[in-house]
Amino acid sequence: MSNDSISPRVSVVVGLLALAPVLWYGVGGSNTAVAVSFVNVLITIGALLIATGPAEIATGHGGSSA
């Protein structure tokens, strides 16, 4: 399986699946550690969404395209 056959958005879904172990850890873990882990996963998911989102179209040297 090559990297070209997998959509970049799959990494976002995998990131969402990473919340499951954090929630499981929250059952018996420290509240502070769970909160920090949860925030870290959310930051990672947000970065993946930004990285795999559509690119902005450049119009030249900052001027209008008209």
C-alpha positions as CSV (number, residue, x, y, z in Angstrom):
1,M,0.0,0.0,0.0
2,S,1.5,3.3,-1.0
3,N,0.9,6.7,0.4
4,D,-0.8,7.8,-2.8
5,S,-3.7,5.4,-2.2
6,I,-4.7,6.8,1.1
7,S,-6.6,10.1,1.4
8,P,-4.9,12.7,3.7
9,R,-8.3,13.0,5.5
10,V,-7.8,9.5,6.8
11,S,-5.3,10.8,9.2
12,V,-7.9,13.1,10.7
13,V,-10.2,10.1,11.3
14,V,-7.3,8.2,12.9
15,G,-6.7,11.3,15.1
16,L,-10.4,11.2,16.2
17,L,-9.9,7.5,17.1
18,A,-7.0,8.6,19.3
19,L,-9.6,10.2,21.6
20,A,-10.8,6.7,22.6
21,P,-7.7,5.8,24.6
22,V,-7.7,9.2,26.2
23,L,-11.2,8.7,27.4
24,W,-10.4,5.2,28.6
25,Y,-7.4,6.6,30.5
26,G,-9.7,9.1,32.0
27,V,-11.6,6.4,33.8
28,G,-8.8,5.7,36.2
29,G,-6.1,8.3,35.5
30,S,-5.3,11.7,36.9
31,N,-7.7,14.4,35.9
32,T,-4.8,16.8,35.0
33,A,-3.1,14.2,32.8
34,V,-6.3,13.3,31.0
35,A,-7.1,17.0,30.4
36,V,-3.6,17.6,29.0
37,S,-3.8,14.5,26.8
38,F,-7.2,15.5,25.5
39,V,-6.0,18.9,24.6
40,N,-2.9,17.5,22.9
41,V,-5.0,15.2,20.7
42,L,-7.3,18.1,19.8
43,I,-4.3,20.2,18.8
44,T,-3.0,17.4,16.6
45,I,-6.4,16.9,15.0
46,G,-6.7,20.7,14.3
47,A,-3.2,20.8,12.8
48,L,-4.1,17.8,10.5
49,L,-7.3,19.5,9.4
50,I,-5.4,22.7,8.5
51,A,-2.6,20.7,6.8
52,T,-4.9,18.6,4.7
53,G,-7.4,21.4,3.9
54,P,-7.7,23.1,0.5
55,A,-4.9,25.5,-0.4
56,E,-5.6,29.2,-0.9
57,I,-5.3,30.4,-4.5
58,A,-2.6,33.0,-5.0
59,T,-3.6,36.0,-7.1
60,G,-0.2,37.4,-7.8
61,H,1.5,40.1,-5.9
62,G,-1.2,40.8,-3.4
63,G,-3.3,42.8,-5.8
64,S,-6.8,42.2,-7.0
65,S,-7.3,39.6,-9.8
66,A,-9.6,41.9,-11.7
